[in-house]
């Protein structure tokens, strides 16, 4: 089972790769909101579990396994943002924060049904593409 902390890091790395931003320890630390030493420790664990390829001072690359998890969490996040913003009329910034909290608890089944109910949106309120499964 993947913990919410692992999901958060893989989602951050997925986002950085998607946006073509450096996947350095500093960029990951900014995205996750923790110190660079905490990131370094987690990157070692993620590499040991096969989610990333990591070389200190050279950045990080997701493996296929890590990319699947990062994409899945990103998909849940963006679908939740659509639901919160478009259906419940919650402001974008609040919808984003709420989606961050909810994405780890949302089951794959609930995600699929939520997406279907909303008639399969392909972009979140920020215009970012909702990844396919």
Order of alpha helices (4+ residues) and beta strands (2+ residues): alpha-alpha-alpha-beta-beta-alpha-alpha-alpha
